[in-house]
Amino acid sequence: LADYYAQSLGITDAREVLLGFECAGTVVAVGSEVTGVAVGDAVMALADGSLASHVTVSARHLLPKPASLSFEEAATLPVAFLTAWYGLQQLAALKAGDRILIHATAGGVGQAALQLAQQAGAEVFGTASPNKWAQLQALGVTHLFNSRTLDFADEIMARTHGQGVNLLLNSLSGDFNAKNFAVLAQQGRMLEQGKLGIWAAQQ
């Protein structure tokens, strides 16, 4: 993992890692060329090093905070929802009727993807540890599988009568990679969030 950080991110020392990637707060100053943002606005933003009292953020990386959310709630949304929206909508063109497998459905990106998939009218298949199934069932997930074993592949193929899923949002690695492709339908789309054990293009 240290090699990955050094090669991909240029980080060679733990002290170089800025804590915090997203935040919410009140704008206290605005650059002279910024439009559409004013001092006093309540916003949420993507910002490296945002575990701080103040951060400087590009206006392109913030949005108004919904009035119904606290600052604490709003600070949990940017990374998860941007990741899910970019993957499902921009890259994979999620549409009504798609069957989508969301790994780690109870996680941050997983829950964001679940909401976007349900909103689009997709049929959701999710993996999570069994102690989180009740929470996901309360959110409307009816196709649940154990994220701690590889059994999900055979179970999904049985449940879909051998057709598999059209779209897969992956966050698992190792032996899960082969099983993911085993459940992907012809012309299916797989979105990879993982950082470790990524397959080469030939694979």
C-alpha positions in Angstrom: 0.0 0.0 0.0 2.9 2.3 0.7 4.2 1.8 -2.8 0.7 2.7 -4.2 0.6 6.0 -2.3 4.2 6.8 -3.4 3.7 6.0 -7.0 0.1 7.2 -7.6 -0.2 10.1 -5.2 3.4 11.1 -4.6 3.0 10.6 -0.8 6.1 9.1 0.9 5.5 10.1 4.5 2.3 9.8 6.6 2.7 13.4 7.6 1.9 14.4 4.0 -1.6 12.9 4.2 -4.2 15.6 4.7 -7.1 14.4 6.8 -10.6 15.1 5.5 -11.9 15.1 2.0 -15.3 16.7 2.4 -16.9 19.3 4.7 -19.9 21.6 5.3 -19.9 25.1 6.7 -20.5 28.8 6.2 -18.7 30.8 3.6 -16.6 33.5 5.3 -14.7 35.0 2.3 -15.1 34.9 -1.5 -12.5 35.5 -4.2 -12.9 38.5 -6.5 -13.8 36.4 -9.6 -16.2 34.0 -7.9 -19.9 34.4 -8.8 -22.9 32.6 -7.3 -21.4 32.2 -3.8 -21.7 34.8 -1.1 -20.4 35.3 2.4 -22.8 33.7 4.8 -23.9 30.9 2.4 -24.3 27.5 4.0 -22.5 25.0 1.7 -21.1 21.5 1.5 -17.9 20.9 -0.4 -15.1 18.6 -1.5 -11.9 19.8 0.1 -8.6 18.1 0.9 -7.5 18.7 4.5 -11.0 19.6 5.5 -10.6 18.3 9.1 -9.9 21.9 10.0 -11.6 25.0 11.2 -11.3 26.8 7.8 -10.5 25.6 4.3 -10.0 27.3 0.9 -12.2 25.6 -1.7 -12.7 26.1 -5.4 -16.2 27.4 -6.0 -16.6 24.5 -8.5 -16.3 22.0 -5.7 -19.2 23.2 -3.5 -22.9 23.2 -3.4 -25.6 24.9 -1.3 -26.4 22.9 1.8 -30.0 21.7 1.8 -31.8 23.5 4.6 -33.2 20.2 5.9 -29.7 18.9 6.7 -27.5 19.8 9.6 -23.9 20.7 8.8 -22.8 17.4 10.2 -25.2 15.5 8.0 -24.3 17.5 4.9 -20.6 16.9 5.4 -21.2 13.1 4.9 -22.6 13.5 1.4 -20.2 14.9 -1.2 -17.7 12.0 -1.7 -20.3 9.2 -1.5 -22.9 10.8 -3.7 -20.5 12.2 -6.3 -18.8 8.8 -6.6 -22.1 7.0 -7.0 -23.7 9.6 -9.3 -20.6 9.8 -11.6 -20.3 6.1 -11.8 -23.9 5.1 -12.2 -25.2 8.1 -14.3 -22.2 9.5 -16.2 -20.2 6.3 -16.8 -22.7 3.5 -16.8 -25.9 5.2 -18.0 -28.1 3.5 -15.4 -31.7 3.2 -16.5 -35.0 1.8 -15.4 -35.2 -2.0 -15.5 -31.4 -2.5 -15.1 -30.4 -5.1 -12.7 -27.6 -3.7 -10.5 -25.4 -5.4 -8.0 -24.1 -3.0 -5.4 -21.3 -4.5 -3.3 -21.1 -3.2 0.3 -24.6 -1.7 0.0 -24.6 -0.6 3.7 -21.5 1.6 3.2 -21.4 5.2 2.3 -21.1 4.9 -1.5 -23.3 1.8 -1.4 -26.2 3.7 0.3 -25.8 6.6 -2.1 -25.8 4.2 -5.1 -28.9 2.4 -3.7 -30.9 5.6 -3.6 -29.8 6.6 -7.1 -30.7 3.1 -8.4 -34.1 3.1 -6.8 -34.8 6.5 -8.1 -33.9 5.4 -11.6 -36.2 2.3 -11.3 -33.4 -0.3 -11.3 -33.7 -3.7 -9.7 -31.1 -3.7 -6.8 -29.1 -6.7 -5.7 -26.9 -5.9 -2.7 -24.2 -7.5 -0.6 -23.5 -6.7 3.0 -22.7 -8.6 6.2 -25.8 -10.3 7.5 -26.1 -8.1 10.6 -26.8 -5.2 8.3 -29.5 -6.9 6.2 -32.4 -5.6 8.4 -31.3 -2.0 7.8 -31.2 -2.6 4.1 -34.5 -4.4 3.9 -36.0 -1.4 5.6 -34.6 0.7 2.8 -36.4 -1.6 0.2 -33.6 -4.0 -0.8 -35.1 -7.5 -1.3 -32.2 -9.2 -3.0 -29.5 -9.5 -0.3 -26.3 -11.6 -0.2 -23.5 -12.1 2.2 -20.5 -9.8 1.4 -18.2 -12.1 3.4 -18.4 -15.1 1.1 -18.3 -15.9 -2.7 -21.8 -17.5 -2.6 -23.4 -14.4 -4.0 -22.5 -15.3 -7.5 -24.3 -18.6 -7.7 -27.2 -17.2 -5.7 -27.6 -14.3 -8.1 -27.4 -16.5 -11.2 -30.1 -18.7 -9.7 -32.3 -15.8 -8.8 -32.0 -14.2 -12.3 -32.4 -17.6 -14.1 -28.9 -17.4 -15.4 -29.2 -13.9 -16.8 -27.0 -12.1 -14.2 -26.9 -8.3 -13.7 -26.5 -5.5 -16.2 -24.5 -3.3 -13.9 -22.1 -4.0 -11.1 -20.6 -1.4 -8.6 -17.6 -3.1 -7.1 -15.6 -2.3 -4.0 -14.3 -5.8 -3.2 -11.1 -7.4 -4.3 -9.2 -10.7 -4.5 -11.3 -13.8 -5.4 -14.4 -11.5 -5.7 -13.1 -10.2 -9.1 -13.7 -13.5 -11.0 -17.1 -14.0 -9.3 -18.1 -10.4 -10.3 -17.5 -11.2 -14.0 -19.4 -14.5 -13.6 -22.6 -12.6 -12.7 -22.2 -9.9 -15.3 -24.7 -10.2 -18.2 -23.6 -9.9 -21.8 -22.9 -6.2 -22.6 -22.9 -5.6 -18.8 -21.1 -2.7 -17.3 -18.8 -3.0 -14.3 -17.7 0.0 -12.2 -14.5 -0.5 -10.1 -14.0 1.5 -7.0 -11.2 -0.7 -5.6 -7.6 0.4 -5.2 -6.0 -3.1 -4.7 -5.9 -6.1 -6.9 -7.2 -4.4 -10.0 -7.2 -6.7 -13.0 -5.2 -5.9 -16.1 -6.9 -5.0 -19.3 -6.1 -8.5 -20.7 -7.8 -10.2 -17.8 
